[in-house]
Amino acid sequence: MVCGGAVISRNQIVTAAHCSISTDDPSLQLSIGSNIENTVEILSVHRPPSYRSDNGVPVDDILVVEFQSGGESITSNVVALNTNASLPNLNTELFVSGYGRISIQRDVDDKRANSQTLRTVRVPFVPYQQCRTPFASVHTKTALCAGGKNMDACQGDSGGPLWGWVRNERNESTVMLFGVVSYGTCNAHRTTVYARCSQQAID
């Protein structure tokens, strides 16, 4: 299964728990950006004890994979975890990245349906009260919503990062990870639900 993810330390990535990565897999192939590939040994995987399926919908859909420390191409792509409970919000400029489907007209098994390069698109933040209209089972403490307006994640983007530029305590602009792609309808007029990736959630 091909999934997205985000590098959160020199030897850890975070992705979606439903991607089913386990220590039974001897190694993991990481594509950093569009053209840098690394094969790393999986040391351990960590799912929240609360990860479950609620009427077919994943809850606490986070998986942290610890691997044999990679090279500079990995460490130079580490993103910060969100520590601010008030973010993201309507003023936060959000982006989602992935290699997922770019054509819903093609068959899901048609490789041409998926992007061959890493793509990034800006997606609007969607408040819970609006998100719960199509997705009544959204868990407000562990998930957040973004997308629609002809820009969204799709199949093959699971685990991919929802991120944005924010100012840190030194007033420097830094990339902040807010969530990973969990589920949705692959419909550009609907929203996608993301598993919230705060520092507290990962710890």
QUIBELRA-V54687 format. One record per run of one state. SS is the DSSP state (hx for helix, st for strand, lp for the rest). FROM is the first residue (numbers start at 1). LEN is the number of residues. Records with the same first field share a line. If there is no record, write none. Layout:
SS: FROM-LEN / FROM-LEN
//
This chain:
lp: 1-5 / 10-2 / 16-1 / 20-7 / 33-3 / 48-4 / 55-2 / 60-3 / 68-4 / 76-4 / 83-11 / 99-2 / 102-9 / 115-4 / 124-1 / 127-1 / 135-8 / 147-1 / 149-2 / 152-9 / 168-5 / 185-7 / 197-1 / 203-1
st: 6-4 / 12-4 / 27-6 / 36-12 / 52-3 / 57-3 / 63-5 / 80-3 / 94-5 / 101-1 / 114-1 / 119-5 / 125-2 / 143-4 / 148-1 / 151-1 / 161-7 / 173-12 / 192-5 / 198-1
hx: 17-3 / 72-4 / 111-3 / 128-7 / 199-4
//
